[in-house]
Structures are given as structure tokens and as C-alpha cells.
């Protein structure tokens, strides 16, 4: 059974950094894409960043490009999101997900964590 558990969220001020982690279990994650998605209050869930199974390819949403970095450690089944230069508009619940295809569409991801809250104050 696939399980994803996010951690690392918190309350920070604008301009500060956070590193989110996602501990994964239940499959060989080097064979599957993984991604970070977020949902702000009253808004739809949106794509943030994805990474290919081997970790060599990444795609970022324009809103986070240059500030966020996605990475994975396949030997330890971990996914990370380094977030620098945080802005109040980054406030959301952040979810990690995994799926068979390296695509940004959320519908392609069939396993999801429960999320971790990130709040950025101005």
C-alpha cells in the first residue's frame, strides 16, 4: 500500500525559507513521477512542481520558478521542496503525490498525502 506523509510546514515571514519533506513507502519510487501541489483557502488545488522517476527532469509552475526547488532521494524514498523567498501568496496546504506519468495534471496522480500547512505572513 502506497503511503505519503508530508512534513516541514509552518509559519514564516515573507522572504524566509522552508523545506518540505515527503516520506514515501509502498512502491519503487524511482519508477514513478512525484510532485508537489498546493491549495489555498477558497481556491482550487494547483500544480507547484513535479519531478521524474529518476530525478533528472523537473517542471515548475511559473509562480514558483526560481524560488522553489524540487528534489528526491530514491534510495530513501524521500521527496523534498525547498522554498526560498516565500511570499504571502504561497500560503496554502502543500500536498505531495505520485503517479505513473511525468505530467503536471493532478488527475494523473493517483496517490496523495494529507498535506502540510505553510503560512507566510507579510
Secondary structure as GFF3:
##gff-version 3
##sequence-region A 1 122
A	DSSP	beta_strand	3	7	.	.	.	ID=ss1
A	DSSP	beta_strand	10	13	.	.	.	ID=ss2
A	DSSP	beta_strand	18	25	.	.	.	ID=ss3
A	DSSP	three_ten_helix	29	31	.	.	.	ID=ss4
A	DSSP	beta_strand	33	39	.	.	.	ID=ss5
A	DSSP	beta_strand	46	51	.	.	.	ID=ss6
A	DSSP	beta_strand	58	60	.	.	.	ID=ss7
A	DSSP	beta_strand	68	73	.	.	.	ID=ss8
A	DSSP	beta_strand	78	83	.	.	.	ID=ss9
A	DSSP	three_ten_helix	88	90	.	.	.	ID=ss10
A	DSSP	beta_strand	92	99	.	.	.	ID=ss11
A	DSSP	three_ten_helix	106	108	.	.	.	ID=ss12
A	DSSP	beta_strand	111	112	.	.	.	ID=ss13
A	DSSP	beta_strand	116	121	.	.	.	ID=ss14
###
